[in-house]
Amino acid sequence: MPVVNYAEQYSRALSQNFPYVLNFGKLYQTPNNSLYKIIDSKTIKIPSIKTTGRTDGNRDTITGFSRNVDNDWETKTLTRHREWDTLLHPQDVNQSNMVLSIQNATKVFNETQKFPEMDAYCISKIHSDSVEAGVTDDNTVLTAENIFDTFDEYMKEMDEARVPQTGRILYVTPTVKALIKKAKDVVKTINIGGGATALNRNISRIDEVEIRSVPSDLMKTVYNFTKGWAIGDTAKQINMLLIHPVAVYTPVSYSFASMETPSAHTKGKYLYYEESFEDIFILNNKKKAIKFNVEK
């Protein structure tokens, strides 16, 4: 039987879904993904350039010239290789009234396994990379009284580091989102529409920063990815993360996604298999665009 390769279609469809089905979808859509390329299937070399500053000019003499620009390379190695497969007997498909089909199975797999796993890996890898790069976690115990002061301090640090103001994202747990709603500085508005009056308590932005609420189990420092994803034994709770997408590089390369129809090779069953090479990196020269609040 011929092998039907869905790699290109599948990759395109998943890429289009990432911003909507992944909690950290905007990080997977960082503009860095189009700037830096994998050069030998696993190695990424990220260039950086440094120059000296200007000096006073002299109209009367010509001084010597020298090279005042230099470049360097930040090398990243893609190491994350994941795969998944399943068999389905045609009778299982028929007797379940087409519920147990490859299409439905992969849809549930994506929504309940792959996408949460990608979220878990994203947050934990950014945290571990940032700690390795020397970024210090903030361990402030957040309350409704101090949540805005803490946020303002993070913003001030990023302003001082010249992190772009537009595009910053604040990822928070539902508990922290509730604190923001309770904070004394939140201005609540009355929404009048269709003759009804309601209190609109939805807080989606602070200043120019978008707020994204993420389930607490997808905001941990450590996970076990032996099969699927599970919270690690030494994991701590990440309460919030202020980040700009320019600080990360999130290459996802779907190299293969294929299905075989029933054959002797598959013992009369449908066979679905996919594998991907992917990883998450922070850019060390943009590390000041990352700030975590983590429990002690």
Protein Blocks (a to p, Z undefined) as FASTA:
>chain_A
ZZddfklmmmmmmmmmmmmmpmklmmmmgfklmmpccfeopaccdddddddddddddfkb
ccddddfbdcdddddddfbdcdddddddfklmmmnnomagfklmmmmmmmmmmmmmmmmm
mmmmmmmmmmmnopacdfbdcdfklmmmmmmmmmmmmmmnopafbhpacdddfklmmmmm
mpmklccddddeehiacddfbdfbghjbccddddfklmcfbdcfkgocaddfkbccdfbd
cddfklpccddddfbdcdddddfklnopacddddddddddddfklmmmgccdddZZ
